[in-house]
């Protein structure tokens, strides 16, 4: 069982997946910072200067705070601003991934166009005659 695990872990696909997950997590943090630190303050300024993450309403009569973090301590809240932020975060991430995949696909198409076309296989009778010639040359 240990040997099977060692073979599994040493396969290239597992290592590629691990690298992809690590890079994806780091990229997610970059996009999260882009949304929270750059885009959402602008959106907040457009919608009245409030922090977009603090858009919520209390589900309990005990909730009286204006800040989401304090309101969560007081009781249940419906934090729709945080949800909108996460959805915007996802849309930006999906768009960036779309652009990356599109660029890779365009690169592949360009490389395929530049690759010289493979010579067409000769007709069957010519191929047979070539084989006969090669056999006779060996004798």
N, C-alpha and C positions, 0 to 999 in steps of 0.2 A: 504494500500500500504506500509506503514511503517512497519507493522508487517510482510508482505511477504518479504520485504528487510531484516529485522532482521533474519528471518528464513533462507534466502538464504546465508547471510553472515556468519551465525553460523554453516553452514554445514562443515563437515570435508574436503571435496574436495576443497572448496574455500580456506581454510586455508593452505592446502597442496600445492595448486597451488601458493599461495602468497609466501610461504617459498621457493618453487622451483625457482620462478622468482628471488627472492633476492639472493639465493645461486648461481644461474646461472649467475647473473650480476657480483657477486664477483669473481666467477670462470673465467668469461670472462676477467676480469681485470688481473688476474694472468697469463692467457695464453697470453694476449696482452703484458704484461711485459716480459714474456719468449721470445716471438717472437722478440719484439723491442729491448730488452736490452741484450739478450744472443745470439739468433740464427742469427738475421739479421746482427749484427756486424761481425760475422764469415763469413757469406755469402758475405758481403760487402768486407771483406779482401780478399776473394778468387777472387772476380770480380774487383780487382784494388784498394781497399782501400776506395772506396767512400761509402757514406751513401746510402743504397739501396732505402730509401724513396725519395731521391733526383733524382731519374731517371725520367726524364720528357723531353718533348720538347714543346716549345712554339707554340701556335696556332695563335699568334699575332706577328707582327713585333716589337712591343714594349717590348717584353720579352727578357732581356739580362742577368738576374741574374743567378748565379749558384745554389743558394739555392731555394728550392721549395716554401718556405714561402714568400720570396721576389719576386719570379717570379709570384706568384698568385696575388700579389699586382699590378704588372705591366700589367697583362692581362691574357687571357685564356691560360691554359696549359693542356697538356695531361699527367697526372701523372701516368704512367704505373708502376712505382716503388712502389707507395703507394698501387695500386691495387694488385700487386704481394704479398706485405706484408700482406694485408688483406686475400688473398686466402690462403697463407701459415698459417696464424693465424687460419682460418676456418679448414684447413686440420688437424692441430695439435689438435684443440678442438674436431673435429669429431673422431679422432683416440683415444683420451683419453676417450671420452664418449663410444666408441665402446668397449674399454678395460673394462670400468666399467660395462657395460651391460653384457659383456661376463662373468665377475667375478660373477655377481649376478645370471646369468643363471646356471653357474657351481655350485654355492652354493645351488640353488634350486634343481638341479638334485641330488646332494649329499644328501640333506635332504630327498628327496623322496626315494632314495635307502636305507637309514638308517631306514625309517619308516617301522614298521612291516606290513607285508601284512595283509590286512583284511581277516578274516575268510570267506571262501566261503559260500554263503547261502545254507542251506540244501535243498535237493530236495523237490518238492511240497508235496509229500505224507508224508514225514517225518515231514514237517512243519505242515500239517493238523493234523497228529497224536499228535504232541506236543500241538497244540491248544486244541484238544479234551481232552487230559490228564489234561491240566491246568483248563479247564471248569469243569471236573469231580472232580478235587481236590478242587474246590471252593464250591461244594455242600456238 
